Structures are given as structure tokens and as C-alpha cells.
Amino acid sequence: FCVRMPPSLGCPPPCAPLFLTLMTFLLQVKHATNQIVMNCADIDIITASYAPEGDEEVHATGFNYQNEDEKVTLSFPSTLQKGTGTLKIDFVGELNDKMKGFYRSKYTTPTGDTRYAAVTQFEATDARRAFPCWDEPAIKATFDISLVVPKDRVALSNMNVIDRKPYPDDENLVEVKFARTPIMSTYLVAFVVGEYDFVETRSLDGVLVRVYTPVGKAEQGKFALEVAAKTLPFYKDYFNVPYPLPKIDLIAIADFAAGAMENWGLVTYRYAVKILSFPFFVHSFLAVTGLVVGTPRAPWNRCRGCFIAPPVRCPSVPPMHPILTPLGAAVGQPSGSARLGSAQLAPISWLCSRALLILARKKRCSIGQLVNV
């Protein structure tokens, strides 16, 4: 799908800027029907059509919104027969101020100006606020995402950028195209548009790791960058499964309801939690270490199927720690699951201890005195 951002995000609440989106679904009709039911919330559909493979396009003649159930029913004048086809939907959505779905995040520039970024938070069931979809974790798909954004803004999504070119209808916009995602649930889709600096490195496995920060604060992202780069090889060795994406971005969001969100390839954190400078107290070190170590674990969790059991289990992945996957028993995790022992926890413990030691030296006190603060 292609999302076209508004030229300005700065209109004050309750005004909400609108974004335009054209989505194309490749799907299979399993039973003949003249209706398609999807999840949808805070979205106005302009047009919709379905084209069976090798046949003529059929335009929907009605959109019935069930607001309480957050669904929409697309009605067609003729029966859609069994088989594969293409569903196209052109719609308008709003960048809300609810910190869920596709929303605005307010921040202040180094010069004191108030501006807005556009960010997403889809877990658990808010992808439907950004695009009509089947917003259930068991229903998975690949996603080809393009963002049309102001040319002076950073655009990020789950995958790496494969093309960036001027937008033909407006010289102030660019179209950024991202690589196709792996098969995944809708709540793991993410995109961010805003002004950011970043620091980067590569893990021992060659994965590009970047930490995005507010403009002028890139130095404060170095601790999170170091932790993340060491975490990926650790999880690869523990689960015996490599990280499946070519990159991982960690980004600090000013207005963010959760502590962090494990979107594949684009992990979002609350700004106050991830960004770290030495004047912060010890709990900030522990929070950063815990979240940066814990949140990138998600790709391996998804392989194990923490929420919905996959049809084929991955035999190379050892059972997760029961504390880290409390729903393990619900997906058939065998009894006597392997637990994280001292050898597995050692790198995490070392990072926490190292963080405490550095801060203690800065404050010219002992670790014991620091912990008692």
C-alpha cells in the first residue's frame, strides 16, 4: 500500500490532518460471495473494486460501516467467484491524537519550535485505524509499503528502503519504497515520519543497527546502540535461528503510551526510556538495558508462535523461558521447558553491571550507594 502524508501535520487539536492511501490486496476467495467484511475504524473508503484473475474489475456499490464492531462490509453488484484476485481500496484516514493507530507525536526542535511526527502503534488491534485489513494475529500477509512524505523528513518502516524518488505531483514530496516484509501479523506493521538523527553500527552477523533520536541528541543513543548490537548475536546463538531481517531500527518517540513495541525491524520506544545520558539515575540504565535487550527478542517469539500456534513448529528453536512467554502452555509448549541458566543470562547481567559501574564512577560513589538512591 501507498500512504500519502499531508503537507503539514501542525494543525492544532481537535483538528486532525488526513492521509490518503491506496491499498492493493492479493487475496483468495474461498467461497462465492458478493460481500467482503474487513476490520476498519476511523477510515472513510472512497472507492473499492475487486478484479478476479484474468477477468474484469467489479466495483463495490456500497460500504456498510459497523462502528461498534470496527468493521466495514464491501458490497458488490455480482457474486465474486472462488479463486484468486486483486482487491483495491482507496480511502482517507486521520492522524489522530490518541496514541494508537496512525497518530501524531508532538516534539520540540532545538530552536524551540513545536512540530509533529507521524508514528504508529498497532498492538493489539489498531492497525485497522491506519488501513482496512483483517486485523487478527492469526491472519498473516506480506506487506509492500510506500510512503509519500515531505522531502526534508525521515521515513521509516519495517524493512529497508529500496527506492526513493521525487513525487511527480508535488516537488516538495518524495516517495519512499520499502522492501517486502516477511509474512507477519498486521499489529507488527509500523511506519514513522519525522525529523530524526541516528547513530549506527553493524552486529557481528552483519545486521545494520540504527538508533534514531530527536535532532541534536544522537550521542544519547549510543548506549542503546551498543546494547542492541550485542543482543542480536546473543539471541541468534541461544535460539539457533538468525535474525530474519537485513536491519533493525530503534527509535525514540516523544508521545508513546507503552514502554516499547516490538515491530519487526522498527522497534519503537518511549523517548524518556530509551534515550540515556549520564545525569540519569540508575533505574534509567536498568530500564534501557531491559527494554533494548528484551524487545528485539520478538522475531524469535514470532517464530515460536507465542500468541497463535503455527501450523508447523520450528524444531530448531528451544522452548522459551516461561516468564518470557507466559502463554507458552497455551500453544502446546512441553512440560519441563528449558530455562535461562546463568550462562544465558551472563551477557545481560554483564550489561546491567557495566551500566551501574559507569554511572557510579560518574557520580563518584559506590554501586551500593547508587542502588540505595
PEPE-V410040 format. One record per backbone hydrogen bond with DSSP energy under -1.0 kcal/mol. CO is the residue of the C=O (numbers start at 0). NH is the residue of the N-H. Records with the same first field share a line. If there is no record, write none. Layout:
BEGIN
CO = NH / NH
END
This chain:
BEGIN
0 = 145
1 = 21
2 = 147
3 = 19
11 = 14
16 = 94
18 = 92
19 = 3
20 = 90
21 = 1
22 = 88
24 = 86
26 = 84
28 = 82
32 = 79
33 = 75
35 = 73
37 = 71
38 = 132
43 = 91
46 = 89
47 = 59
48 = 87
49 = 57
50 = 85
51 = 54
57 = 49
61 = 74
63 = 72
65 = 70
69 = 39
70 = 65
71 = 37
72 = 63
73 = 35
74 = 60 / 61
79 = 32
82 = 28
83 = 52
84 = 26
85 = 50
86 = 24
87 = 48
88 = 22
89 = 45 / 46
90 = 20
91 = 43
92 = 18
93 = 95
95 = 103
100 = 120
101 = 95
102 = 118
104 = 116
106 = 114
108 = 111
112 = 108
114 = 106
116 = 104
117 = 192
118 = 102
120 = 100
121 = 125
125 = 128
126 = 129 / 130
127 = 40
132 = 38
133 = 135
135 = 138
140 = 183
142 = 180
144 = 177
145 = 2
146 = 175
147 = 4
148 = 173
149 = 152
153 = 193
155 = 191
159 = 178
162 = 176
164 = 174
166 = 169
169 = 172
171 = 150
172 = 166
173 = 148
174 = 164
175 = 146
176 = 161 / 162
183 = 140
184 = 187
185 = 188
191 = 155
192 = 117
193 = 153
196 = 212
198 = 210
200 = 208
202 = 205
206 = 202
207 = 247
208 = 200
209 = 249
210 = 198
211 = 251
212 = 196
213 = 216
217 = 220
218 = 221
219 = 275
220 = 224
221 = 225
222 = 226
223 = 227
224 = 228
225 = 229
226 = 230
227 = 231
229 = 233
230 = 234
231 = 235
232 = 236
233 = 237
234 = 238
235 = 239
245 = 207
247 = 209
248 = 266
249 = 211
250 = 268
252 = 270
258 = 269
260 = 262 / 267
262 = 265
264 = 248
266 = 250
267 = 260
268 = 252
269 = 272 / 273
270 = 274
276 = 279
280 = 283 / 284
281 = 285
282 = 286
283 = 287
284 = 288
285 = 289
286 = 290
287 = 291
288 = 292
289 = 293
290 = 294
293 = 296
294 = 297
296 = 300
297 = 301
298 = 302
299 = 303
300 = 304 / 305
313 = 316
320 = 324
324 = 327
327 = 330 / 332
328 = 331
340 = 344
341 = 345
344 = 348
345 = 349
346 = 350
347 = 351
348 = 352
349 = 353
350 = 354
351 = 355
352 = 356
353 = 357
354 = 358
355 = 359
356 = 360
357 = 361
358 = 362
359 = 364
365 = 369
366 = 370
367 = 371
369 = 372
END
